[in-house]
Amino acid sequence: MSAIETNRSLAVGGVGNVVARIAALVSGWNDTRMTRRELSRLSDRELDDIGLCRGDIERIARGF
């Protein structure tokens, strides 16, 4: 009987881990999307002021 309870608690923890990983992925995707959007809204002059060009936006948004 205790083996069943142990397995059940592991299964619940596993589902919780899956949900946490999905939430982290969605959060990371949203951060990337917002960064890309905000940088794209800047003019070329504003990007140059912070040392970036349009070609850098995707790299910066993805955190590379």
VOKOLKE-286278 format. One record per atom (N, C-alpha, C, CB): residue number from 0; residue in one letter; atom name; x, y, z. Coordinates in steps of 0.001 Angstrom, whole numbers, always signed. Glycine has a CB too. Layout:
! VOKOLKE-286278
seq / type / atom / px / py / pz
NUM / A / CA / X / Y / Z $
...
//
This chain:
! VOKOLKE-286278
seq / type / atom / px / py / pz
0 / M / N / +824 / -1187 / +0 $
0 / M / CA / +0 / +0 / +0 $
0 / M / C / +872 / +1256 / +0 $
0 / M / CB / -940 / -5 / +1207 $
1 / S / N / +1968 / +1263 / +744 $
1 / S / CA / +2813 / +2456 / +776 $
1 / S / C / +3470 / +2715 / -572 $
1 / S / CB / +3880 / +2319 / +1853 $
2 / A / N / +3735 / +1683 / -1336 $
2 / A / CA / +4320 / +1863 / -2662 $
2 / A / C / +3357 / +2617 / -3566 $
2 / A / CB / +4686 / +506 / -3285 $
3 / I / N / +2095 / +2343 / -3426 $
3 / I / CA / +1089 / +3045 / -4235 $
3 / I / C / +1054 / +4517 / -3853 $
3 / I / CB / -314 / +2408 / -4053 $
4 / E / N / +1092 / +4802 / -2567 $
4 / E / CA / +1081 / +6187 / -2125 $
4 / E / C / +2331 / +6921 / -2589 $
4 / E / CB / +962 / +6258 / -608 $
5 / T / N / +3472 / +6281 / -2534 $
5 / T / CA / +4714 / +6888 / -2993 $
5 / T / C / +4628 / +7203 / -4473 $
5 / T / CB / +5904 / +5968 / -2712 $
6 / N / N / +4153 / +6250 / -5246 $
6 / N / CA / +4011 / +6475 / -6683 $
6 / N / C / +3030 / +7601 / -6974 $
6 / N / CB / +3555 / +5196 / -7378 $
7 / R / N / +1973 / +7649 / -6219 $
7 / R / CA / +972 / +8685 / -6434 $
7 / R / C / +1567 / +10063 / -6149 $
7 / R / CB / -262 / +8436 / -5547 $
8 / S / N / +2341 / +10198 / -5092 $
8 / S / CA / +2933 / +11496 / -4778 $
8 / S / C / +3966 / +11894 / -5838 $
8 / S / CB / +3586 / +11464 / -3382 $
9 / L / N / +4682 / +10913 / -6369 $
9 / L / CA / +5620 / +11218 / -7444 $
9 / L / C / +4878 / +11654 / -8703 $
9 / L / CB / +6505 / +10003 / -7745 $
10 / A / N / +3759 / +11008 / -8971 $
10 / A / CA / +2984 / +11365 / -10159 $
10 / A / C / +2439 / +12788 / -10032 $
10 / A / CB / +1826 / +10364 / -10374 $
11 / V / N / +1957 / +13140 / -8857 $
11 / V / CA / +1439 / +14494 / -8644 $
11 / V / C / +2572 / +15507 / -8770 $
11 / V / CB / +756 / +14612 / -7256 $
12 / G / N / +3721 / +15214 / -8199 $
12 / G / CA / +4872 / +16100 / -8334 $
12 / G / C / +5307 / +16233 / -9775 $
12 / G / CB / +6024 / +15599 / -7496 $
13 / G / N / +5231 / +15143 / -10520 $
13 / G / CA / +5595 / +15171 / -11924 $
13 / G / C / +4685 / +16081 / -12729 $
13 / G / CB / +5564 / +13778 / -12493 $
14 / V / N / +3392 / +16009 / -12450 $
14 / V / CA / +2432 / +16880 / -13134 $
14 / V / C / +2695 / +18328 / -12757 $
14 / V / CB / +977 / +16485 / -12783 $
15 / G / N / +2996 / +18564 / -11501 $
15 / G / CA / +3310 / +19925 / -11057 $
15 / G / C / +4548 / +20461 / -11750 $
15 / G / CB / +3507 / +19961 / -9547 $
16 / N / N / +5544 / +19593 / -11925 $
16 / N / CA / +6764 / +20009 / -12627 $
16 / N / C / +6476 / +20333 / -14087 $
16 / N / CB / +7833 / +18914 / -12538 $
17 / V / N / +5628 / +19540 / -14712 $
17 / V / CA / +5264 / +19784 / -16111 $
17 / V / C / +4547 / +21126 / -16224 $
17 / V / CB / +4367 / +18637 / -16661 $
18 / V / N / +3616 / +21380 / -15343 $
18 / V / CA / +2877 / +22651 / -15358 $
18 / V / C / +3830 / +23817 / -15119 $
18 / V / CB / +1756 / +22648 / -14288 $
19 / A / N / +4751 / +23667 / -14190 $
19 / A / CA / +5723 / +24730 / -13902 $
19 / A / C / +6614 / +24992 / -15115 $
19 / A / CB / +6589 / +24356 / -12680 $
20 / R / N / +7031 / +23936 / -15806 $
20 / R / CA / +7878 / +24102 / -16993 $
20 / R / C / +7107 / +24785 / -18119 $
20 / R / CB / +8412 / +22737 / -17470 $
21 / I / N / +5845 / +24418 / -18293 $
21 / I / CA / +5028 / +25059 / -19324 $
21 / I / C / +4837 / +26538 / -18993 $
21 / I / CB / +3654 / +24352 / -19455 $
22 / A / N / +4566 / +26843 / -17728 $
22 / A / CA / +4407 / +28235 / -17316 $
22 / A / C / +5695 / +29021 / -17553 $
22 / A / CB / +4002 / +28314 / -15836 $
23 / A / N / +6837 / +28421 / -17286 $
23 / A / CA / +8122 / +29091 / -17509 $
23 / A / C / +8355 / +29333 / -18998 $
23 / A / CB / +9275 / +28255 / -16921 $
24 / L / N / +8000 / +28369 / -19828 $
24 / L / CA / +8144 / +28533 / -21276 $
24 / L / C / +7259 / +29660 / -21803 $
24 / L / CB / +7804 / +27226 / -21993 $
25 / V / N / +6024 / +29697 / -21340 $
25 / V / CA / +5096 / +30751 / -21774 $
25 / V / C / +5599 / +32110 / -21304 $
25 / V / CB / +3664 / +30489 / -21230 $
26 / S / N / +6083 / +32180 / -20093 $
26 / S / CA / +6610 / +33441 / -19562 $
26 / S / C / +7823 / +33908 / -20359 $
26 / S / CB / +6985 / +33284 / -18082 $
27 / G / N / +8730 / +32997 / -20667 $
27 / G / CA / +9901 / +33342 / -21465 $
27 / G / C / +9524 / +33798 / -22863 $
27 / G / CB / +10840 / +32162 / -21549 $
28 / W / N / +8568 / +33105 / -23477 $
28 / W / CA / +8091 / +33492 / -24800 $
28 / W / C / +7506 / +34896 / -24766 $
28 / W / CB / +7046 / +32493 / -25312 $
29 / N / N / +6717 / +35195 / -23727 $
29 / N / CA / +6099 / +36508 / -23618 $
29 / N / C / +7146 / +37600 / -23391 $
29 / N / CB / +5078 / +36515 / -22484 $
30 / D / N / +8147 / +37334 / -22587 $
30 / D / CA / +9226 / +38309 / -22379 $
30 / D / C / +9940 / +38617 / -23690 $
30 / D / CB / +10234 / +37787 / -21339 $
31 / T / N / +10224 / +37567 / -24470 $
31 / T / CA / +10876 / +37748 / -25765 $
31 / T / C / +10002 / +38572 / -26699 $
31 / T / CB / +11196 / +36391 / -26400 $
32 / R / N / +8722 / +38264 / -26726 $
32 / R / CA / +7777 / +38976 / -27589 $
32 / R / C / +7692 / +40456 / -27219 $
32 / R / CB / +6388 / +38334 / -27500 $
33 / M / N / +7616 / +40747 / -25928 $
33 / M / CA / +7510 / +42137 / -25481 $
33 / M / C / +8796 / +42908 / -25765 $
33 / M / CB / +7187 / +42192 / -23984 $
34 / T / N / +9941 / +42283 / -25551 $
34 / T / CA / +11220 / +42936 / -25830 $
34 / T / C / +11339 / +43255 / -27311 $
34 / T / CB / +12396 / +42050 / -25379 $
35 / R / N / +11005 / +42276 / -28147 $
35 / R / CA / +11053 / +42483 / -29598 $
35 / R / C / +10118 / +43615 / -30017 $
35 / R / CB / +10680 / +41185 / -30340 $
36 / R / N / +8920 / +43646 / -29462 $
36 / R / CA / +7941 / +44679 / -29806 $
36 / R / C / +8427 / +46065 / -29403 $
36 / R / CB / +6601 / +44383 / -29136 $
37 / E / N / +8933 / +46185 / -28193 $
37 / E / CA / +9372 / +47494 / -27700 $
37 / E / C / +10590 / +48009 / -28470 $
37 / E / CB / +9699 / +47414 / -26206 $
38 / L / N / +11546 / +47129 / -28745 $
38 / L / CA / +12709 / +47565 / -29511 $
38 / L / C / +12325 / +47927 / -30948 $
38 / L / CB / +13781 / +46472 / -29513 $
39 / S / N / +11371 / +47223 / -31514 $
39 / S / CA / +10926 / +47517 / -32876 $
39 / S / C / +10226 / +48861 / -32975 $
39 / S / CB / +10003 / +46427 / -33367 $
40 / R / N / +9663 / +49309 / -31881 $
40 / R / CA / +8974 / +50606 / -31868 $
40 / R / C / +9939 / +51795 / -31852 $
40 / R / CB / +8057 / +50687 / -30662 $
41 / L / N / +11191 / +51547 / -31495 $
41 / L / CA / +12170 / +52628 / -31449 $
41 / L / C / +12588 / +53023 / -32863 $
41 / L / CB / +13400 / +52210 / -30622 $
42 / S / N / +12922 / +54292 / -33018 $
42 / S / CA / +13425 / +54764 / -34309 $
42 / S / C / +14876 / +54297 / -34483 $
42 / S / CB / +13326 / +56323 / -34412 $
43 / D / N / +15379 / +54395 / -35716 $
43 / D / CA / +16776 / +54029 / -35963 $
43 / D / C / +17712 / +54889 / -35129 $
43 / D / CB / +17118 / +54170 / -37454 $
44 / R / N / +17373 / +56138 / -34955 $
44 / R / CA / +18190 / +57062 / -34154 $
44 / R / C / +18220 / +56620 / -32686 $
44 / R / CB / +17642 / +58510 / -34268 $
45 / E / N / +17056 / +56250 / -32150 $
45 / E / CA / +17001 / +55802 / -30761 $
45 / E / C / +17771 / +54495 / -30569 $
45 / E / CB / +15544 / +55625 / -30318 $
46 / L / N / +17653 / +53599 / -31528 $
46 / L / CA / +18423 / +52359 / -31450 $
46 / L / C / +19921 / +52651 / -31481 $
46 / L / CB / +18041 / +51415 / -32603 $
47 / D / N / +20327 / +53576 / -32349 $
47 / D / CA / +21741 / +53946 / -32442 $
47 / D / C / +22225 / +54550 / -31123 $
47 / D / CB / +21966 / +54941 / -33601 $
48 / D / N / +21371 / +55312 / -30454 $
48 / D / CA / +21735 / +55914 / -29171 $
48 / D / C / +22062 / +54864 / -28113 $
48 / D / CB / +20609 / +56804 / -28676 $
49 / I / N / +21427 / +53709 / -28195 $
49 / I / CA / +21710 / +52652 / -27214 $
49 / I / C / +22650 / +51590 / -27783 $
49 / I / CB / +20405 / +51995 / -26753 $
50 / G / N / +23229 / +51888 / -28938 $
50 / G / CA / +24254 / +51020 / -29513 $
50 / G / C / +23722 / +49811 / -30245 $
50 / G / CB / +25158 / +50565 / -28453 $
51 / L / N / +22502 / +49898 / -30772 $
51 / L / CA / +21906 / +48783 / -31494 $
51 / L / C / +21514 / +49202 / -32901 $
51 / L / CB / +20688 / +48247 / -30742 $
52 / C / N / +21290 / +48219 / -33743 $
52 / C / CA / +20697 / +48457 / -35058 $
52 / C / C / +19513 / +47498 / -35190 $
52 / C / CB / +21753 / +48250 / -36229 $
53 / R / N / +18728 / +47669 / -36225 $
53 / R / CA / +17536 / +46819 / -36417 $
53 / R / C / +17905 / +45334 / -36449 $
53 / R / CB / +16810 / +47203 / -37721 $
54 / G / N / +19039 / +45017 / -37005 $
54 / G / CA / +19465 / +43623 / -37095 $
54 / G / C / +19769 / +42986 / -35751 $
54 / G / CB / +20668 / +43525 / -37962 $
55 / D / N / +19971 / +43794 / -34717 $
55 / D / CA / +20286 / +43277 / -33386 $
55 / D / C / +19049 / +42909 / -32578 $
55 / D / CB / +21090 / +44290 / -32627 $
56 / I / N / +17878 / +43355 / -33017 $
56 / I / CA / +16661 / +43214 / -32200 $
56 / I / C / +16374 / +41764 / -31877 $
56 / I / CB / +15461 / +43824 / -32916 $
57 / E / N / +16389 / +40877 / -32850 $
57 / E / CA / +16061 / +39480 / -32599 $
57 / E / C / +17057 / +38837 / -31645 $
57 / E / CB / +16017 / +38706 / -33905 $
58 / R / N / +18332 / +39111 / -31819 $
58 / R / CA / +19376 / +38553 / -30933 $
58 / R / C / +19177 / +39028 / -29504 $
58 / R / CB / +20785 / +38951 / -31428 $
59 / I / N / +18918 / +40318 / -29351 $
59 / I / CA / +18707 / +40873 / -28011 $
59 / I / C / +17443 / +40314 / -27375 $
59 / I / CB / +18628 / +42398 / -28072 $
60 / A / N / +16378 / +40221 / -28150 $
60 / A / CA / +15099 / +39705 / -27617 $
60 / A / C / +15244 / +38274 / -27131 $
60 / A / CB / +13996 / +39778 / -28687 $
61 / R / N / +16032 / +37469 / -27839 $
61 / R / CA / +16216 / +36073 / -27445 $
61 / R / C / +17264 / +35901 / -26355 $
61 / R / CB / +16600 / +35250 / -28646 $
62 / G / N / +17968 / +36972 / -26020 $
62 / G / CA / +18930 / +36922 / -24934 $
62 / G / C / +20277 / +36357 / -25303 $
62 / G / CB / +18379 / +36139 / -23841 $
63 / F / N / +20632 / +36364 / -26566 $
63 / F / CA / +21936 / +35852 / -27009 $
63 / F / C / +22978 / +36913 / -26936 $
63 / F / CB / +21862 / +35312 / -28416 $
//
